[in-house]
Amino acid sequence: MDLDFPLRKIIHVDMDAFYASVEQHDNPELKGKPVAVGGGSKRGVVSAASYEARKFGVKSAMSGYLAQRNCPDLIFVKPRFERYKEVSKQIRSIFFEYTDLVEPLSLDEAYLDVTENKKGNPSATLIAKEIRQKILDKTGLTASAGISINKFIAKVASDYNKPNGQKTVNPEEVIQFLEDLDIRKFYGVGKVTAEKMYRLGIFTGKDLKQKSIAFLDEHFGKSGKYYYYVVRGIHNSAVKPHRIPKSVGAERTFFENLSSEIFMLEKLENIAGELERRLQKSKIAGKTVTLKIKYSDFTLQTRSKTLPYYIANKDLILETAKELLYQSELQNSVRLLGISLANLNTEKKEAETKKESVSVQLKFDF
């Protein structure tokens, strides 16, 4: 079949339990033990957990209290973000030995486009293996990798053989790989969406593929088209070395839960001020204000409003955030508030390429 959209060699590199692994590496006494980066107090939250801790159900964003209850021998260590940034820079320097097309997603993961690379190596699989070995040699840490024709499949594949493994999905394997994939493994399908898909009889990629674009639009809104195309192997987003942010935000977790909107106004003013500083630093403005509310029982609620004009001013942000706060009654006492601004003036609308099926070249060395 003729190729009618860009076919690339993409690697997604994802460090294994990065923060916790750095702590275990720097303190050998922690090796092989359940470790959580974060606070173990009643108000503490787990930022990251070692694989030894994950066996007990400890995971990021879990309260320190619950994590300790799940794993009584859990060892808490305070996060050292400067150290994590230092190690992340070492890892990225390795990426740039192979390509300048590096798109970091966070300190511990990135996409690499190695279709054309500095080593002249035609095999993305071998490049990924080399990169993982160099990371281990330089930092003492392990990484996993996914290799395929686009970012979506590479991202999913990197989680396949974790920790310290990699998976290549060759062009001729793409369709079968996606059809067999558990819907929970699709990047962009969270717990709530997965449950909704289950109710609609969607359990695998094959089930998803049988749904029309009209059906998916009806049930999943704007995400419907995304699901329709990625399950067919179509995801044309290029690796972007300088990613344009989709949103900018700021949030605060409080030492004591807040039970009334009145007590939250001062907090929101401080958060709006921090958000204004971040927007000014990046010279960004946006139209959609979102208020994030995390309750004392850890349930999360968001309320949004889109304005007809761009804003970056603290007073305008705060005014909209207050409106959203009073939009409906609080469900419980509040432990966290956040404000973010999206629909930014930096966004560039990319024309969607609508295709009914995927075309791949079978003679494409991976």
N, C-alpha and C positions, 0 to 999 in steps of 0.2 A: 504493500500500500504506500502511496505517496505521503510524504511528510508535509503537513500544512500548518504546523506551528513549531516554535523553537524547541528543539530537543537538546537538553543540556546534561552535563555531568555534575550533579550537585552532591555535596557531602554535608551532612549535619553532624557536627561534633558536639557531644554533650558530656560534660564531666560527671563522674559518678559520685553522688552525695558530696558535692564540692566543699561546702563550708565544713561539714563534719570531717571529711577526709583530710582537709588542711590541718584541722586541729589534731587529728590522730597522727598525722605525719610529723607535726612539730612537737608533739608530746607522745613519745613511744609508749608511755604507760597507758595511753588510751586505746592502743591498737587492740582490736578484737573485742572491745567492750561496747555496750550500748551508749551512744553519745548523742546528746541533743544540744544544738547551738541555740541559745535563747535563755529565757528566764524560767526558773522552776517554781517561782512564787505563785500565789493565787492569781495575781494579775499578769503573770508571765505568759509568753507565747513562744512556741517552738518555731524557729526560723528554718532549721534543717535538722535532719536526723540521719545517723549512720545506718548502714544496712543491718547491723546487729540490733539497733533499736526498732527498725521498721518491722522486724519479725514479730514484735509485740504490738503492732498497730500504731506505733508512734509516727506521726507525720507532720509536715510543715503546716502552720496556721492552727495547730491544736493547742489548747491551753496547757500551760506547764503543769497545772494540777492534774488534768486528765492523763497527760503523758506519764507522769510519775505514778499514777494509779495503775496504768496499764503495764508499766515496767518499773517495779520498785527499785531495781538496781541501776536505773538510768542516771547517767552522769551529765549534769548541765555545765556548759561552758559559755562564757560571755562571748558574743560575736566580736570579731576583730576585722572590720571591713577594710581597713587600710591594708592589712595583710592579704585579704582575699583579692583586693585590687592589684596588689603587687604580683601575686601569682598569676592572675588573669592576664596581665601584661606580658608575662613570660610565655604564656600559652599562645597569645595572639601573635607574638613575634614569630612563632613557629608557623602559624597559618600563612603569614606574609612571605615566608620562604617559598611558598608554592603558588600563591596567587594574590593579586591586589583586590580581587572581588571577594571580600570578606564582610559579612553582615552579622555583627554581634547582636544577639537577642538579650543577653544579660552577661554577667561576669563569667558564667560557666557554660555558655553554649553559643554556637555561631553556625551560619551557613557559609559554605565555600563553593564558588563556581570554579571547577577545575577543567572545564571543557577545553580551554587553552590554558596551559600552566607553565610556570617558570622552569620546571624540570623537564618539560617535553615528554612527560610520561602519559601514554594514552590510557592507562588503567586507573580509573578513579578508586577502584577497590584497593590497589596496591598503595596509592597515595594515602588513603585513609589509614591503612595499616602502618605506614611509615610515620605519619603524623602522631598516631596514638603511641607508638614506641618512643618517639622524640619527647612527647609530653611526659611519659613515664621516666625517661632518662634525666630530663631537666628538672622536673618538679617532684618526682616520686609518687605522682598521682596517676590513677587510671582514668581513661575516657572511653566512651562508647561512640559508635558512629553508624549512621545510616547513609546509604549511597543509592541514588536513583536518578530519574530523568527530570524531577522537579522538586521543589522545596517541600511540598506537602508529603510526598511519599518518603523522602529522605528523613523528614522529621519523625514520621511514624516508625520507620525502619530502625532508627537509632535506639528505640526503646525495646526492640525485639530481643536482643541478646545481652541486655544489661545484667550485671555490671561487667566492664572490661571486655566487651565484645563488639562485633559489628555485623551488619547485614546488608547485602547488596540485592536490590530488586532490579534485575535486568529489564530492558525494554519489553522483551517478549513475555515477561512474567508479571507485568504490571496489572493487567486486567484480572487475572486469576488471584493475585495477591489481594487486590482490593475487594473482590467478590467474597473471598474467604474471611476477610477481616471482621472481627467483632466490632459492632458499632461503637462500643465504648473506647476502642483504640483510635477512632478517627480524631485527628487533631481538630479542635474546635467544637467537639461534642462533649459537653460537661455532664455532670451527674443528672441535673434536671432535664436536659435535652434528651439524654439517653433514656430516661424513664418515660418521657413523652413518646419517643420512638418505639419503645417496647409496646406501649398501649396501642400504637398504630400498626403493630405487627412487623416492625423493622428491627431485626436482631443482628443482621450481617450486612456487609456491603452489597451482596446480591439482592437482599430484600430492599435495600435503599434504591438500588439501580432500577427496580421494577416500578418505582413511583414516578409519576409524570412531574414535569417542572411546575405545572399548575397546582398539583396536589401539594408539593413541597412549599411553594409560595404561600398557599392557603394556610398551612399549618406552622410554617417556620419563618414567614415574612422574608426579609432581605436575605437571611441565611439560606433560604431554600435554593436559590441559584447556586450558591457556593457548594452545598451538598450535592446538587445535581451534577455539577461538573467534576468535582474532585473524585467522585466514585467512578468516573469514567477516565480517570488519569489526566484530567485537564486542569492544570494550575500553572498559568503562564507568568506568574510573578517572578521577576528577575531578582538575583541577589544584588542588593543595594548597599554598597559600602557606607553610604551616609543615609541612614534611615530617617525618613521624615516622621516625627512623632504624630500619633493619632490623637493623643490627648495629653494634657498636663494637669497634675493634681497635687494635693497636699492633704494630709490627714493627721489626726492625733488620737492616741489611746489614752484614756484618763485613769488616774490612780484610783479614783472612786467613781462608781456609776452615777450618771446624772439622771434625775427623775422628772425634770421639768424643762420645757422649752426655754424658760426664762434663764435657767442656769447655763444654757447652751449658747446663748447669743454672744457672750464674750469670747467663748471658745471659737465660734464661727468667725468672729472678727479677726482673731489671730491667724486662723487657717487661711482666710481670704487674703490677709496681708502677706503671708508666706507664698501663696499662689501668685499674687501680683508680682512679687520679686522674681519668681521663677519665669513668669511670662515676659517680664521686662528684660531679663538676662538673655532670653532666647529670641527676643523681639517677635513674640507670637501673640495672637489674639484669637478668640473663638466665639462661637455663637451658642453652643449647647452647654448649659450648666447642669452638672449632676451632683446631687447631695447623696453621700453614702452614710448609712446609719447601721452600725453593728450593735445589736442589743446584748444585754447581759447573758442571755442564753446562747449567744454566738450566732443567732440568725441574722441574716444580712438583708437590708432593704435599700433600694436606690430610687430616687425621684429625680426626674429630669425635666428641663424646659429649654426649648430652642427659641432664641431671640431673633428678630429680623435684622440684627446688625452685630458686628464683631465687638467684643469687649475685652479689656485686659485690666480695667481699673478696679481696685479693691472695693470701692463703694458700690459699683454696679454688680460685681460678683456677690457681695454680701447681701445686697437687696434681693437678688434672685434666690440666693440660698435660704434667706429667711422666709420668703414666699413658699419655697418648697418644704421647709420645716413645718410650717403651719398648714400645709396642704391637707394633711390628715392626722389623726391622733396617733401618738406613739404607742407601740405595742407592748413596750416594756421599758425598764430603765436602760440607759445607753452607756456603752463602754468605749465607743469610737465614733468619731465624726470625720468626714472627709468631703472635700469639694474638688471637682475636676472640671476642666473645660475641654470640650471636644468640638468637632466641626470647625477645625482650625483654618486660618488663612494660609497655611502652608500646604494644605492638601491639594494634590493634583488629581483630577479625575482621569482615570485610565479607561479607555474604551474596552468594554468587555467583548471578548471573542466568543461568540456563541457557536458551539459545535455539538452535534448529536452523538458523535462517536470519536474514539481516540485512534489516531494513526501513529504507528511507530515503525522505525527502521530496525529490522532484526539484526542487521550487520552493524552494530554500534558497540564497540569494545568497551566494556565496563571493568 
